[in-house]
């Protein structure tokens, strides 16, 4: 898993004052997968794969609500819409 870095603004735990914990400042949001990607993810889980899934991103407290509003979408569509809100 990658360390916390907001997908939208790039905020990291290094940017915080030190008084806030990572758990309180960043949230992982899981977006949708298609059937083929879901099957691959399940196979990776069975094999004990370790890494950062393609459909999961970190968001800071300022952006997590925007991200959660899109978590029902396929990850590519969700991330595209989050990057380009006018879409």
mmCIF file as gemmi writes it, N, C-alpha and C atoms, coordinates in Angstrom:
data_model
loop_
_atom_site.group_PDB
_atom_site.id
_atom_site.type_symbol
_atom_site.label_atom_id
_atom_site.label_alt_id
_atom_site.label_comp_id
_atom_site.label_asym_id
_atom_site.label_entity_id
_atom_site.label_seq_id
_atom_site.pdbx_PDB_ins_code
_atom_site.Cartn_x
_atom_site.Cartn_y
_atom_site.Cartn_z
_atom_site.occupancy
_atom_site.B_iso_or_equiv
_atom_site.pdbx_formal_charge
_atom_site.auth_seq_id
_atom_site.auth_asym_id
_atom_site.pdbx_PDB_model_num
ATOM 1 N N . UNK Axp A 1 ? 0.837 -1.174 0 1 0 ? 1 A 1
ATOM 2 C CA . UNK Axp A 1 ? 0 0 0 1 0 ? 1 A 1
ATOM 3 C C . UNK Axp A 1 ? 0.886 1.242 0 1 0 ? 1 A 1
ATOM 4 N N . UNK Axp A 2 ? 0.557 2.179 -0.855 1 0 ? 2 A 1
ATOM 5 C CA . UNK Axp A 2 ? 1.296 3.449 -0.885 1 0 ? 2 A 1
ATOM 6 C C . UNK Axp A 2 ? 1.009 4.256 0.376 1 0 ? 2 A 1
ATOM 7 N N . UNK Axp A 3 ? 1.944 5.078 0.799 1 0 ? 3 A 1
ATOM 8 C CA . UNK Axp A 3 ? 1.676 5.955 1.941 1 0 ? 3 A 1
ATOM 9 C C . UNK Axp A 3 ? 0.623 7.005 1.564 1 0 ? 3 A 1
ATOM 10 N N . UNK Axp A 4 ? -0.044 7.576 2.55 1 0 ? 4 A 1
ATOM 11 C CA . UNK Axp A 4 ? -1.088 8.559 2.262 1 0 ? 4 A 1
ATOM 12 C C . UNK Axp A 4 ? -0.591 9.764 1.493 1 0 ? 4 A 1
ATOM 13 N N . UNK Axp A 5 ? -1.296 10.053 0.411 1 0 ? 5 A 1
ATOM 14 C CA . UNK Axp A 5 ? -1.081 11.248 -0.4 1 0 ? 5 A 1
ATOM 15 C C . UNK Axp A 5 ? -2.395 11.499 -1.114 1 0 ? 5 A 1
ATOM 16 N N . UNK Axp A 6 ? -3.018 12.631 -0.844 1 0 ? 6 A 1
ATOM 17 C CA . UNK Axp A 6 ? -4.329 12.908 -1.435 1 0 ? 6 A 1
ATOM 18 C C . UNK Axp A 6 ? -4.247 12.887 -2.956 1 0 ? 6 A 1
ATOM 19 N N . UNK Axp A 7 ? -5.124 12.101 -3.557 1 0 ? 7 A 1
ATOM 20 C CA . UNK Axp A 7 ? -5.171 11.966 -5.009 1 0 ? 7 A 1
ATOM 21 C C . UNK Axp A 7 ? -5.438 13.314 -5.683 1 0 ? 7 A 1
ATOM 22 N N . UNK Axp A 8 ? -6.23 14.171 -5.042 1 0 ? 8 A 1
ATOM 23 C CA . UNK Axp A 8 ? -6.608 15.43 -5.678 1 0 ? 8 A 1
ATOM 24 C C . UNK Axp A 8 ? -5.642 16.581 -5.433 1 0 ? 8 A 1
ATOM 25 N N . UNK Axp A 9 ? -5.213 16.767 -4.203 1 0 ? 9 A 1
ATOM 26 C CA . UNK Axp A 9 ? -4.382 17.94 -3.909 1 0 ? 9 A 1
ATOM 27 C C . UNK Axp A 9 ? -2.923 17.613 -3.625 1 0 ? 9 A 1
ATOM 28 N N . UNK Axp A 10 ? -2.615 16.327 -3.438 1 0 ? 10 A 1
ATOM 29 C CA . UNK Axp A 10 ? -1.24 15.934 -3.192 1 0 ? 10 A 1
ATOM 30 C C . UNK Axp A 10 ? -0.776 16.074 -1.75 1 0 ? 10 A 1
ATOM 31 N N . UNK Axp A 11 ? -1.659 16.465 -0.833 1 0 ? 11 A 1
ATOM 32 C CA . UNK Axp A 11 ? -1.297 16.584 0.573 1 0 ? 11 A 1
ATOM 33 C C . UNK Axp A 11 ? -0.767 15.256 1.097 1 0 ? 11 A 1
ATOM 34 N N . UNK Axp A 12 ? 0.315 15.296 1.86 1 0 ? 12 A 1
ATOM 35 C CA . UNK Axp A 12 ? 0.881 14.087 2.469 1 0 ? 12 A 1
ATOM 36 C C . UNK Axp A 12 ? 0.943 14.28 3.981 1 0 ? 12 A 1
ATOM 37 N N . UNK Axp A 13 ? 1.268 13.215 4.688 1 0 ? 13 A 1
ATOM 38 C CA . UNK Axp A 13 ? 1.403 13.326 6.136 1 0 ? 13 A 1
ATOM 39 C C . UNK Axp A 13 ? 2.565 14.25 6.512 1 0 ? 13 A 1
ATOM 40 N N . UNK Axp A 14 ? 3.516 14.434 5.628 1 0 ? 14 A 1
ATOM 41 C CA . UNK Axp A 14 ? 4.637 15.344 5.893 1 0 ? 14 A 1
ATOM 42 C C . UNK Axp A 14 ? 4.174 16.8 5.901 1 0 ? 14 A 1
ATOM 43 N N . UNK Axp A 15 ? 3.056 17.079 5.248 1 0 ? 15 A 1
ATOM 44 C CA . UNK Axp A 15 ? 2.541 18.45 5.174 1 0 ? 15 A 1
ATOM 45 C C . UNK Axp A 15 ? 1.747 18.855 6.411 1 0 ? 15 A 1
ATOM 46 N N . UNK Axp A 16 ? 1.44 17.899 7.281 1 0 ? 16 A 1
ATOM 47 C CA . UNK Axp A 16 ? 0.621 18.18 8.452 1 0 ? 16 A 1
ATOM 48 C C . UNK Axp A 16 ? 1.467 18.741 9.593 1 0 ? 16 A 1
ATOM 49 N N . UNK Axp A 17 ? 0.823 19.382 10.533 1 0 ? 17 A 1
ATOM 50 C CA . UNK Axp A 17 ? 1.506 20.004 11.672 1 0 ? 17 A 1
ATOM 51 C C . UNK Axp A 17 ? 2.153 18.995 12.603 1 0 ? 17 A 1
ATOM 52 N N . UNK Axp A 18 ? 1.77 17.766 12.51 1 0 ? 18 A 1
ATOM 53 C CA . UNK Axp A 18 ? 2.294 16.759 13.415 1 0 ? 18 A 1
ATOM 54 C C . UNK Axp A 18 ? 1.308 16.438 14.524 1 0 ? 18 A 1
ATOM 55 N N . UNK Axp A 19 ? 0.336 17.309 14.74 1 0 ? 19 A 1
ATOM 56 C CA . UNK Axp A 19 ? -0.655 17.062 15.772 1 0 ? 19 A 1
ATOM 57 C C . UNK Axp A 19 ? -1.762 16.128 15.313 1 0 ? 19 A 1
ATOM 58 N N . UNK Axp A 20 ? -1.916 16.005 14.015 1 0 ? 20 A 1
ATOM 59 C CA . UNK Axp A 20 ? -2.971 15.155 13.469 1 0 ? 20 A 1
ATOM 60 C C . UNK Axp A 20 ? -2.397 13.795 13.089 1 0 ? 20 A 1
ATOM 61 N N . UNK Axp A 21 ? -3.119 12.75 13.388 1 0 ? 21 A 1
ATOM 62 C CA . UNK Axp A 21 ? -2.693 11.422 12.988 1 0 ? 21 A 1
ATOM 63 C C . UNK Axp A 21 ? -3.1 11.135 11.556 1 0 ? 21 A 1
ATOM 64 N N . UNK Axp A 22 ? -2.391 10.217 10.94 1 0 ? 22 A 1
ATOM 65 C CA . UNK Axp A 22 ? -2.71 9.835 9.564 1 0 ? 22 A 1
ATOM 66 C C . UNK Axp A 22 ? -4.128 9.303 9.469 1 0 ? 22 A 1
ATOM 67 N N . UNK Axp A 23 ? -4.542 8.503 10.448 1 0 ? 23 A 1
ATOM 68 C CA . UNK Axp A 23 ? -5.886 7.923 10.413 1 0 ? 23 A 1
ATOM 69 C C . UNK Axp A 23 ? -6.966 8.993 10.389 1 0 ? 23 A 1
ATOM 70 N N . UNK Axp A 24 ? -6.729 10.113 11.078 1 0 ? 24 A 1
ATOM 71 C CA . UNK Axp A 24 ? -7.722 11.173 11.13 1 0 ? 24 A 1
ATOM 72 C C . UNK Axp A 24 ? -7.648 12.094 9.919 1 0 ? 24 A 1
ATOM 73 N N . UNK Axp A 25 ? -6.54 12.08 9.218 1 0 ? 25 A 1
ATOM 74 C CA . UNK Axp A 25 ? -6.317 13.046 8.136 1 0 ? 25 A 1
ATOM 75 C C . UNK Axp A 25 ? -6.534 12.497 6.739 1 0 ? 25 A 1
ATOM 76 N N . UNK Axp A 26 ? -6.411 11.181 6.555 1 0 ? 26 A 1
ATOM 77 C CA . UNK Axp A 26 ? -6.518 10.575 5.234 1 0 ? 26 A 1
ATOM 78 C C . UNK Axp A 26 ? -7.451 9.374 5.275 1 0 ? 26 A 1
ATOM 79 N N . UNK Axp A 27 ? -8.151 9.164 4.174 1 0 ? 27 A 1
ATOM 80 C CA . UNK Axp A 27 ? -9.076 8.04 4.064 1 0 ? 27 A 1
ATOM 81 C C . UNK Axp A 27 ? -8.834 7.327 2.746 1 0 ? 27 A 1
ATOM 82 N N . UNK Axp A 28 ? -8.806 6.007 2.796 1 0 ? 28 A 1
ATOM 83 C CA . UNK Axp A 28 ? -8.736 5.209 1.571 1 0 ? 28 A 1
ATOM 84 C C . UNK Axp A 28 ? -10.151 5.052 1.021 1 0 ? 28 A 1
ATOM 85 N N . UNK Axp A 29 ? -10.306 5.317 -0.256 1 0 ? 29 A 1
ATOM 86 C CA . UNK Axp A 29 ? -11.601 5.146 -0.904 1 0 ? 29 A 1
ATOM 87 C C . UNK Axp A 29 ? -11.445 4.076 -1.973 1 0 ? 29 A 1
ATOM 88 N N . UNK Axp A 30 ? -12.356 3.101 -1.944 1 0 ? 30 A 1
ATOM 89 C CA . UNK Axp A 30 ? -12.36 1.987 -2.9 1 0 ? 30 A 1
ATOM 90 C C . UNK Axp A 30 ? -13.409 2.25 -3.969 1 0 ? 30 A 1
ATOM 91 N N . UNK Axp A 31 ? -12.986 2.296 -5.212 1 0 ? 31 A 1
ATOM 92 C CA . UNK Axp A 31 ? -13.893 2.498 -6.333 1 0 ? 31 A 1
ATOM 93 C C . UNK Axp A 31 ? -14.197 1.155 -6.986 1 0 ? 31 A 1
ATOM 94 N N . UNK Axp A 32 ? -15.145 1.147 -7.905 1 0 ? 32 A 1
ATOM 95 C CA . UNK Axp A 32 ? -15.601 -0.089 -8.525 1 0 ? 32 A 1
ATOM 96 C C . UNK Axp A 32 ? -14.599 -0.72 -9.477 1 0 ? 32 A 1
ATOM 97 N N . UNK Axp A 33 ? -14.786 -2.027 -9.652 1 0 ? 33 A 1
ATOM 98 C CA . UNK Axp A 33 ? -14.01 -2.825 -10.606 1 0 ? 33 A 1
ATOM 99 C C . UNK Axp A 33 ? -14.979 -3.481 -11.583 1 0 ? 33 A 1
ATOM 100 N N . UNK Axp A 34 ? -14.501 -3.768 -12.793 1 0 ? 34 A 1
ATOM 101 C CA . UNK Axp A 34 ? -15.326 -4.558 -13.699 1 0 ? 34 A 1
ATOM 102 C C . UNK Axp A 34 ? -15.134 -6.033 -13.334 1 0 ? 34 A 1
ATOM 103 N N . UNK Axp A 35 ? -15.876 -6.909 -13.969 1 0 ? 35 A 1
ATOM 104 C CA . UNK Axp A 35 ? -15.851 -8.337 -13.611 1 0 ? 35 A 1
ATOM 105 C C . UNK Axp A 35 ? -14.452 -8.949 -13.773 1 0 ? 35 A 1
ATOM 106 N N . UNK Axp A 36 ? -13.765 -8.602 -14.833 1 0 ? 36 A 1
ATOM 107 C CA . UNK Axp A 36 ? -12.42 -9.144 -15.063 1 0 ? 36 A 1
ATOM 108 C C . UNK Axp A 36 ? -11.441 -8.66 -13.997 1 0 ? 36 A 1
ATOM 109 N N . UNK Axp A 37 ? -11.502 -7.373 -13.674 1 0 ? 37 A 1
ATOM 110 C CA . UNK Axp A 37 ? -10.618 -6.823 -12.645 1 0 ? 37 A 1
ATOM 111 C C . UNK Axp A 37 ? -10.929 -7.43 -11.274 1 0 ? 37 A 1
ATOM 112 N N . UNK Axp A 38 ? -12.22 -7.65 -11.004 1 0 ? 38 A 1
ATOM 113 C CA . UNK Axp A 38 ? -12.612 -8.257 -9.722 1 0 ? 38 A 1
ATOM 114 C C . UNK Axp A 38 ? -12.039 -9.673 -9.606 1 0 ? 38 A 1
ATOM 115 N N . UNK Axp A 39 ? -12.122 -10.432 -10.675 1 0 ? 39 A 1
ATOM 116 C CA . UNK Axp A 39 ? -11.569 -11.792 -10.673 1 0 ? 39 A 1
ATOM 117 C C . UNK Axp A 39 ? -10.061 -11.765 -10.45 1 0 ? 39 A 1
ATOM 118 N N . UNK Axp A 40 ? -9.369 -10.83 -11.09 1 0 ? 40 A 1
ATOM 119 C CA . UNK Axp A 40 ? -7.924 -10.699 -10.888 1 0 ? 40 A 1
ATOM 120 C C . UNK Axp A 40 ? -7.591 -10.3 -9.455 1 0 ? 40 A 1
ATOM 121 N N . UNK Axp A 41 ? -8.381 -9.396 -8.879 1 0 ? 41 A 1
ATOM 122 C CA . UNK Axp A 41 ? -8.154 -8.972 -7.501 1 0 ? 41 A 1
ATOM 123 C C . UNK Axp A 41 ? -8.346 -10.134 -6.536 1 0 ? 41 A 1
ATOM 124 N N . UNK Axp A 42 ? -9.364 -10.941 -6.771 1 0 ? 42 A 1
ATOM 125 C CA . UNK Axp A 42 ? -9.611 -12.103 -5.911 1 0 ? 42 A 1
ATOM 126 C C . UNK Axp A 42 ? -8.477 -13.12 -6.033 1 0 ? 42 A 1
ATOM 127 N N . UNK Axp A 43 ? -7.974 -13.306 -7.243 1 0 ? 43 A 1
ATOM 128 C CA . UNK Axp A 43 ? -6.845 -14.224 -7.438 1 0 ? 43 A 1
ATOM 129 C C . UNK Axp A 43 ? -5.603 -13.704 -6.72 1 0 ? 43 A 1
ATOM 130 N N . UNK Axp A 44 ? -5.352 -12.408 -6.806 1 0 ? 44 A 1
ATOM 131 C CA . UNK Axp A 44 ? -4.202 -11.817 -6.106 1 0 ? 44 A 1
ATOM 132 C C . UNK Axp A 44 ? -4.34 -11.999 -4.594 1 0 ? 44 A 1
ATOM 133 N N . UNK Axp A 45 ? -5.566 -11.805 -4.083 1 0 ? 45 A 1
ATOM 134 C CA . UNK Axp A 45 ? -5.792 -11.979 -2.643 1 0 ? 45 A 1
ATOM 135 C C . UNK Axp A 45 ? -5.491 -13.414 -2.207 1 0 ? 45 A 1
ATOM 136 N N . UNK Axp A 46 ? -5.933 -14.377 -3.003 1 0 ? 46 A 1
ATOM 137 C CA . UNK Axp A 46 ? -5.687 -15.781 -2.668 1 0 ? 46 A 1
ATOM 138 C C . UNK Axp A 46 ? -4.198 -16.105 -2.667 1 0 ? 46 A 1
ATOM 139 N N . UNK Axp A 47 ? -3.446 -15.434 -3.535 1 0 ? 47 A 1
ATOM 140 C CA . UNK Axp A 47 ? -2.01 -15.683 -3.641 1 0 ? 47 A 1
ATOM 141 C C . UNK Axp A 47 ? -1.2 -14.878 -2.624 1 0 ? 47 A 1
ATOM 142 N N . UNK Axp A 48 ? -1.867 -14.028 -1.848 1 0 ? 48 A 1
ATOM 143 C CA . UNK Axp A 48 ? -1.163 -13.229 -0.849 1 0 ? 48 A 1
ATOM 144 C C . UNK Axp A 48 ? -0.462 -12.008 -1.409 1 0 ? 48 A 1
ATOM 145 N N . UNK Axp A 49 ? -0.933 -11.522 -2.556 1 0 ? 49 A 1
ATOM 146 C CA . UNK Axp A 49 ? -0.337 -10.361 -3.202 1 0 ? 49 A 1
ATOM 147 C C . UNK Axp A 49 ? -0.339 -9.158 -2.259 1 0 ? 49 A 1
ATOM 148 N N . UNK Axp A 50 ? 0.744 -8.408 -2.279 1 0 ? 50 A 1
ATOM 149 C CA . UNK Axp A 50 ? 0.855 -7.195 -1.489 1 0 ? 50 A 1
ATOM 150 C C . UNK Axp A 50 ? 1.133 -6.049 -2.446 1 0 ? 50 A 1
ATOM 151 N N . UNK Axp A 51 ? 0.397 -4.973 -2.311 1 0 ? 51 A 1
ATOM 152 C CA . UNK Axp A 51 ? 0.595 -3.822 -3.179 1 0 ? 51 A 1
ATOM 153 C C . UNK Axp A 51 ? -0.583 -2.884 -3.069 1 0 ? 51 A 1
ATOM 154 N N . UNK Axp A 52 ? -0.586 -1.868 -3.879 1 0 ? 52 A 1
ATOM 155 C CA . UNK Axp A 52 ? -1.655 -0.876 -3.862 1 0 ? 52 A 1
ATOM 156 C C . UNK Axp A 52 ? -2.61 -1.169 -5.023 1 0 ? 52 A 1
ATOM 157 N N . UNK Axp A 53 ? -3.839 -1.563 -4.733 1 0 ? 53 A 1
ATOM 158 C CA . UNK Axp A 53 ? -4.799 -1.882 -5.799 1 0 ? 53 A 1
ATOM 159 C C . UNK Axp A 53 ? -5.09 -0.671 -6.685 1 0 ? 53 A 1
ATOM 160 N N . UNK Axp A 54 ? -5.373 -0.941 -7.938 1 0 ? 54 A 1
ATOM 161 C CA . UNK Axp A 54 ? -5.619 0.144 -8.892 1 0 ? 54 A 1
ATOM 162 C C . UNK Axp A 54 ? -6.892 0.918 -8.598 1 0 ? 54 A 1
ATOM 163 N N . UNK Axp A 55 ? -7.819 0.333 -7.869 1 0 ? 55 A 1
ATOM 164 C CA . UNK Axp A 55 ? -9.11 0.986 -7.622 1 0 ? 55 A 1
ATOM 165 C C . UNK Axp A 55 ? -9.194 1.655 -6.251 1 0 ? 55 A 1
ATOM 166 N N . UNK Axp A 56 ? -8.056 1.842 -5.594 1 0 ? 56 A 1
ATOM 167 C CA . UNK Axp A 56 ? -8.033 2.429 -4.254 1 0 ? 56 A 1
ATOM 168 C C . UNK Axp A 56 ? -7.117 3.641 -4.257 1 0 ? 56 A 1
ATOM 169 N N . UNK Axp A 57 ? -7.609 4.752 -3.702 1 0 ? 57 A 1
ATOM 170 C CA . UNK Axp A 57 ? -6.798 5.972 -3.605 1 0 ? 57 A 1
ATOM 171 C C . UNK Axp A 57 ? -6.993 6.611 -2.241 1 0 ? 57 A 1
ATOM 172 N N . UNK Axp A 58 ? -5.99 7.361 -1.805 1 0 ? 58 A 1
ATOM 173 C CA . UNK Axp A 58 ? -6.044 8.141 -0.575 1 0 ? 58 A 1
ATOM 174 C C . UNK Axp A 58 ? -6.649 9.506 -0.868 1 0 ? 58 A 1
ATOM 175 N N . UNK Axp A 59 ? -7.417 10.018 0.111 1 0 ? 59 A 1
ATOM 176 C CA . UNK Axp A 59 ? -7.978 11.366 0.017 1 0 ? 59 A 1
ATOM 177 C C . UNK Axp A 59 ? -7.855 12.048 1.371 1 0 ? 59 A 1
ATOM 178 N N . UNK Axp A 60 ? -7.554 13.337 1.345 1 0 ? 60 A 1
ATOM 179 C CA . UNK Axp A 60 ? -7.472 14.114 2.581 1 0 ? 60 A 1
ATOM 180 C C . UNK Axp A 60 ? -8.885 14.44 3.063 1 0 ? 60 A 1
ATOM 181 N N . UNK Axp A 61 ? -8.974 14.992 4.258 1 0 ? 61 A 1
ATOM 182 C CA . UNK Axp A 61 ? -10.272 15.323 4.834 1 0 ? 61 A 1
ATOM 183 C C . UNK Axp A 61 ? -11.076 16.295 3.994 1 0 ? 61 A 1
ATOM 184 N N . UNK Axp A 62 ? -10.405 17.169 3.277 1 0 ? 62 A 1
ATOM 185 C CA . UNK Axp A 62 ? -11.087 18.149 2.435 1 0 ? 62 A 1
ATOM 186 C C . UNK Axp A 62 ? -11.719 17.503 1.202 1 0 ? 62 A 1
ATOM 187 N N . UNK Axp A 63 ? -11.149 16.411 0.699 1 0 ? 63 A 1
ATOM 188 C CA . UNK Axp A 63 ? -11.601 15.817 -0.558 1 0 ? 63 A 1
ATOM 189 C C . UNK Axp A 63 ? -12.298 14.466 -0.426 1 0 ? 63 A 1
ATOM 190 N N . UNK Axp A 64 ? -12.324 13.893 0.76 1 0 ? 64 A 1
ATOM 191 C CA . UNK Axp A 64 ? -12.874 12.548 0.914 1 0 ? 64 A 1
ATOM 192 C C . UNK Axp A 64 ? -14.366 12.489 0.571 1 0 ? 64 A 1
ATOM 193 N N . UNK Axp A 65 ? -15.131 13.51 0.883 1 0 ? 65 A 1
ATOM 194 C CA . UNK Axp A 65 ? -16.575 13.492 0.568 1 0 ? 65 A 1
ATOM 195 C C . UNK Axp A 65 ? -16.797 13.447 -0.944 1 0 ? 65 A 1
ATOM 196 N N . UNK Axp A 66 ? -16.011 14.218 -1.691 1 0 ? 66 A 1
ATOM 197 C CA . UNK Axp A 66 ? -16.106 14.187 -3.154 1 0 ? 66 A 1
ATOM 198 C C . UNK Axp A 66 ? -15.821 12.784 -3.677 1 0 ? 66 A 1
ATOM 199 N N . UNK Axp A 67 ? -14.793 12.158 -3.134 1 0 ? 67 A 1
ATOM 200 C CA . UNK Axp A 67 ? -14.396 10.818 -3.575 1 0 ? 67 A 1
ATOM 201 C C . UNK Axp A 67 ? -15.471 9.792 -3.232 1 0 ? 67 A 1
ATOM 202 N N . UNK Axp A 68 ? -15.978 9.839 -2.005 1 0 ? 68 A 1
ATOM 203 C CA . UNK Axp A 68 ? -16.985 8.866 -1.585 1 0 ? 68 A 1
ATOM 204 C C . UNK Axp A 68 ? -18.257 8.974 -2.419 1 0 ? 68 A 1
ATOM 205 N N . UNK Axp A 69 ? -18.549 10.155 -2.929 1 0 ? 69 A 1
ATOM 206 C CA . UNK Axp A 69 ? -19.718 10.337 -3.785 1 0 ? 69 A 1
ATOM 207 C C . UNK Axp A 69 ? -19.556 9.615 -5.126 1 0 ? 69 A 1
ATOM 208 N N . UNK Axp A 70 ? -18.332 9.239 -5.453 1 0 ? 70 A 1
ATOM 209 C CA . UNK Axp A 70 ? -18.049 8.57 -6.732 1 0 ? 70 A 1
ATOM 210 C C . UNK Axp A 70 ? -17.659 7.108 -6.558 1 0 ? 70 A 1
ATOM 211 N N . UNK Axp A 71 ? -17.635 6.589 -5.328 1 0 ? 71 A 1
ATOM 212 C CA . UNK Axp A 71 ? -17.113 5.235 -5.116 1 0 ? 71 A 1
ATOM 213 C C . UNK Axp A 71 ? -17.952 4.146 -5.776 1 0 ? 71 A 1
ATOM 214 N N . UNK Axp A 72 ? -19.168 4.45 -6.197 1 0 ? 72 A 1
ATOM 215 C CA . UNK Axp A 72 ? -19.998 3.465 -6.907 1 0 ? 72 A 1
ATOM 216 C C . UNK Axp A 72 ? -19.586 3.313 -8.374 1 0 ? 72 A 1
ATOM 217 N N . UNK Axp A 73 ? -18.782 4.231 -8.873 1 0 ? 73 A 1
ATOM 218 C CA . UNK Axp A 73 ? -18.346 4.208 -10.272 1 0 ? 73 A 1
ATOM 219 C C . UNK Axp A 73 ? -17.125 3.317 -10.448 1 0 ? 73 A 1
ATOM 220 N N . UNK Axp A 74 ? -16.897 2.891 -11.686 1 0 ? 74 A 1
ATOM 221 C CA . UNK Axp A 74 ? -15.648 2.19 -12.015 1 0 ? 74 A 1
ATOM 222 C C . UNK Axp A 74 ? -14.503 3.146 -11.699 1 0 ? 74 A 1
ATOM 223 N N . UNK Axp A 75 ? -13.393 2.616 -11.225 1 0 ? 75 A 1
ATOM 224 C CA . UNK Axp A 75 ? -12.295 3.465 -10.764 1 0 ? 75 A 1
ATOM 225 C C . UNK Axp A 75 ? -11.77 4.422 -11.822 1 0 ? 75 A 1
ATOM 226 N N . UNK Axp A 76 ? -11.699 3.996 -13.073 1 0 ? 76 A 1
ATOM 227 C CA . UNK Axp A 76 ? -11.189 4.908 -14.118 1 0 ? 76 A 1
ATOM 228 C C . UNK Axp A 76 ? -12.126 6.098 -14.306 1 0 ? 76 A 1
ATOM 229 N N . UNK Axp A 77 ? -13.424 5.824 -14.364 1 0 ? 77 A 1
ATOM 230 C CA . UNK Axp A 77 ? -14.414 6.891 -14.533 1 0 ? 77 A 1
ATOM 231 C C . UNK Axp A 77 ? -14.425 7.811 -13.315 1 0 ? 77 A 1
ATOM 232 N N . UNK Axp A 78 ? -14.392 7.225 -12.119 1 0 ? 78 A 1
ATOM 233 C CA . UNK Axp A 78 ? -14.411 8.026 -10.89 1 0 ? 78 A 1
ATOM 234 C C . UNK Axp A 78 ? -13.209 8.963 -10.83 1 0 ? 78 A 1
ATOM 235 N N . UNK Axp A 79 ? -12.022 8.44 -11.092 1 0 ? 79 A 1
ATOM 236 C CA . UNK Axp A 79 ? -10.816 9.257 -10.995 1 0 ? 79 A 1
ATOM 237 C C . UNK Axp A 79 ? -10.786 10.326 -12.081 1 0 ? 79 A 1
ATOM 238 N N . UNK Axp A 80 ? -11.295 9.999 -13.258 1 0 ? 80 A 1
ATOM 239 C CA . UNK Axp A 80 ? -11.382 10.997 -14.327 1 0 ? 80 A 1
ATOM 240 C C . UNK Axp A 80 ? -12.326 12.126 -13.922 1 0 ? 80 A 1
ATOM 241 N N . UNK Axp A 81 ? -13.48 11.767 -13.378 1 0 ? 81 A 1
ATOM 242 C CA . UNK Axp A 81 ? -14.435 12.797 -12.95 1 0 ? 81 A 1
ATOM 243 C C . UNK Axp A 81 ? -13.893 13.642 -11.8 1 0 ? 81 A 1
ATOM 244 N N . UNK Axp A 82 ? -13.169 13.016 -10.886 1 0 ? 82 A 1
ATOM 245 C CA . UNK Axp A 82 ? -12.6 13.766 -9.772 1 0 ? 82 A 1
ATOM 246 C C . UNK Axp A 82 ? -11.519 14.743 -10.251 1 0 ? 82 A 1
ATOM 247 N N . UNK Axp A 83 ? -10.743 14.325 -11.231 1 0 ? 83 A 1
ATOM 248 C CA . UNK Axp A 83 ? -9.7 15.215 -11.782 1 0 ? 83 A 1
ATOM 249 C C . UNK Axp A 83 ? -10.306 16.352 -12.589 1 0 ? 83 A 1
ATOM 250 N N . UNK Axp A 84 ? -11.437 16.063 -13.248 1 0 ? 84 A 1
ATOM 251 C CA . UNK Axp A 84 ? -12.09 17.033 -14.138 1 0 ? 84 A 1
ATOM 252 C C . UNK Axp A 84 ? -13.545 17.203 -13.715 1 0 ? 84 A 1
ATOM 253 N N . UNK Axp A 85 ? -13.809 17.959 -12.652 1 0 ? 85 A 1
ATOM 254 C CA . UNK Axp A 85 ? -15.16 18.038 -12.095 1 0 ? 85 A 1
ATOM 255 C C . UNK Axp A 85 ? -16.229 18.578 -13.046 1 0 ? 85 A 1
ATOM 256 N N . UNK Axp A 86 ? -15.847 19.296 -14.078 1 0 ? 86 A 1
ATOM 257 C CA . UNK Axp A 86 ? -16.827 19.842 -15.018 1 0 ? 86 A 1
ATOM 258 C C . UNK Axp A 86 ? -17.411 18.75 -15.915 1 0 ? 86 A 1
ATOM 259 N N . UNK Axp A 87 ? -16.791 17.561 -15.898 1 0 ? 87 A 1
ATOM 260 C CA . UNK Axp A 87 ? -17.232 16.461 -16.743 1 0 ? 87 A 1
ATOM 261 C C . UNK Axp A 87 ? -18.518 15.88 -16.293 1 0 ? 87 A 1
